[in-house]
């Protein structure tokens, strides 16, 4: 049980970290778009896509943990 509790806590921390990173990147992307920083916006969009893939992967792995 202790191992499972540690996994759950780490999962929550990882989810929270990913959520926070996505929030930050989204804000940065909005600023870049409003400032006509096309290359920065493209890079941020790619980073957001990668974070979203990581979040989806973590969600899928959580299903297997249950």
trRosetta pair geometry for C-beta under 8 A, 3 or more apart (Angstrom, degrees):
i j d omega theta_ij theta_ji phi_ij phi_ji
1 4 5.6 -56 -149 38 36 111
1 5 6.2 39 153 -21 69 104
2 5 5.6 -53 -149 35 33 114
2 6 6.5 35 152 -20 65 103
3 6 5.7 -54 -151 34 32 112
3 7 6.5 33 151 -19 64 104
4 7 5.6 -52 -149 35 34 114
4 8 6.4 36 151 -21 65 104
5 8 5.6 -52 -148 35 32 113
5 9 6.4 32 153 -18 65 105
6 9 5.7 -53 -146 37 32 110
6 10 6.2 30 155 -16 65 107
7 10 5.8 -57 -146 40 29 109
7 11 6.1 34 153 -24 64 108
7 65 6.5 -171 144 -150 135 138
8 11 5.6 -54 -148 34 29 115
8 12 6.5 29 154 -19 64 104
9 12 5.8 -53 -150 35 31 110
9 13 6.4 30 153 -17 65 107
10 13 5.6 -54 -146 39 33 111
10 14 6.1 33 154 -20 66 107
11 14 5.7 -55 -146 37 29 111
11 15 6.2 30 154 -18 64 107
11 58 7.2 153 -150 -177 84 108
11 62 6.2 109 -160 -98 140 104
11 65 7.4 -117 -76 31 151 171
12 15 5.7 -54 -146 38 30 112
12 16 6.2 30 155 -18 64 108
13 16 5.7 -55 -145 39 29 111
13 17 6.2 32 154 -21 64 107
14 17 5.6 -53 -145 36 30 113
14 18 6.3 29 156 -16 64 106
14 58 6.1 -164 122 -133 124 147
15 18 5.9 -56 -147 38 29 109
15 19 6.2 31 154 -20 64 108
15 55 7.4 86 -132 -135 68 87
15 58 6.4 -176 -82 129 79 144
16 19 5.6 -53 -145 36 30 113
16 20 6.3 30 155 -18 64 107
17 20 5.8 -56 -148 37 29 110
17 21 6.4 29 154 -18 64 107
18 21 5.7 -54 -145 37 32 111
18 22 6.3 33 155 -20 65 106
18 51 6.0 159 -159 -172 88 95
18 54 6.0 -154 -122 105 130 112
18 55 4.9 159 150 -84 144 94
18 58 6.9 -164 -13 15 160 153
19 22 5.8 -56 -150 35 29 112
19 23 6.5 33 151 -21 63 104
19 55 7.6 97 -67 -112 62 130
20 23 5.6 -51 -150 33 33 114
20 24 6.5 31 154 -17 65 105
21 24 5.8 -56 -149 37 32 111
21 25 6.2 28 156 -15 67 109
21 51 5.6 -154 109 -130 116 141
22 25 5.9 -55 -142 41 30 108
22 26 6.1 34 156 -24 64 108
22 48 6.6 88 -137 -138 75 82
22 51 5.2 -180 -80 127 85 139
22 52 7.0 92 -112 -70 124 72
22 55 7.1 0 -51 -44 140 143
23 26 5.8 -57 -149 34 26 113
23 27 6.5 25 155 -16 62 106
24 27 5.9 -57 -153 36 30 110
24 28 6.3 28 151 -17 65 108
25 28 5.5 -54 -145 40 34 113
25 29 6.1 39 153 -25 66 105
25 44 5.6 168 -169 -167 88 93
25 47 5.6 -143 -136 104 140 112
25 48 4.9 177 127 -79 134 88
25 51 6.5 166 20 7 155 152
26 29 5.6 -51 -147 33 30 114
26 30 6.6 33 153 -20 62 102
26 48 6.7 94 -72 -112 68 132
27 30 5.8 -52 -152 33 32 112
27 31 6.6 31 152 -16 64 105
28 31 5.7 -56 -151 37 33 112
28 32 6.2 33 152 -20 67 107
28 44 5.4 -157 106 -126 106 142
29 32 5.7 -54 -145 37 31 112
29 33 6.3 31 156 -19 65 106
29 41 5.9 89 -151 -139 72 73
29 44 4.3 -172 -85 122 85 135
29 45 6.3 102 -126 -66 129 67
29 48 6.5 -13 -49 -38 146 140
30 33 5.9 -55 -148 36 29 110
30 34 6.3 22 157 -13 64 109
31 34 5.9 -60 -146 41 29 107
31 35 6.0 14 158 -9 65 117
31 37 8.0 5 119 30 71 128
32 35 5.9 -67 -142 47 26 104
32 37 4.2 -90 -157 70 79 112
32 40 4.3 -142 -136 104 131 110
32 41 4.1 178 119 -71 121 78
32 44 5.9 162 18 8 153 144
33 36 7.9 32 179 -71 30 29
33 37 7.6 -78 -54 48 21 75
33 41 5.1 93 -70 -111 70 138
37 40 3.9 -6 140 36 116 122
37 41 5.8 137 92 -26 73 89
38 41 5.7 -59 -147 36 27 112
38 42 6.4 28 156 -20 65 104
39 42 5.7 -50 -148 33 33 112
39 43 6.5 32 154 -17 64 105
40 43 5.8 -56 -151 37 32 111
40 44 6.2 30 153 -17 66 108
41 44 5.7 -55 -144 39 30 110
41 45 6.2 36 154 -24 64 106
42 45 5.7 -53 -149 33 30 114
42 46 6.6 30 153 -18 63 103
43 46 5.8 -54 -153 34 33 111
43 47 6.5 31 150 -17 65 106
44 47 5.5 -54 -148 38 35 112
44 48 6.3 38 152 -21 67 104
45 48 5.6 -51 -148 35 31 113
45 49 6.5 35 152 -21 63 103
46 49 5.6 -51 -150 33 32 114
46 50 6.5 32 152 -18 64 105
47 50 5.6 -53 -150 36 34 112
47 51 6.4 34 152 -18 66 104
48 51 5.7 -53 -146 37 33 111
48 52 6.2 35 154 -21 66 106
49 52 5.7 -55 -148 35 30 113
49 53 6.5 34 152 -21 63 102
50 53 5.7 -50 -151 32 33 113
50 54 6.6 35 150 -19 64 103
51 54 5.5 -52 -151 35 35 114
51 55 6.4 36 151 -20 66 103
52 55 5.6 -50 -147 35 34 112
52 56 6.3 34 153 -18 65 105
53 56 5.7 -55 -148 38 31 110
53 57 6.2 33 152 -21 65 107
54 57 5.6 -54 -147 36 30 113
54 58 6.3 31 154 -19 64 105
55 58 5.7 -53 -148 36 31 111
55 59 6.4 34 152 -21 64 105
56 59 5.6 -52 -149 34 32 113
56 60 6.5 34 152 -20 64 104
57 60 5.7 -54 -151 35 32 112
57 61 6.3 30 152 -18 66 106
58 61 5.6 -54 -145 37 33 110
58 62 6.4 42 152 -27 64 102
59 62 5.6 -49 -153 27 32 117
59 63 7.2 39 148 -23 60 97
60 63 5.8 -48 -163 24 37 114
60 64 7.2 31 145 -13 64 101
61 64 5.6 -53 -157 35 42 111
61 65 6.5 48 145 -26 69 102
62 65 5.4 -49 -148 30 37 116
62 66 6.8 41 153 -24 65 98
63 66 6.0 -51 -156 26 33 110
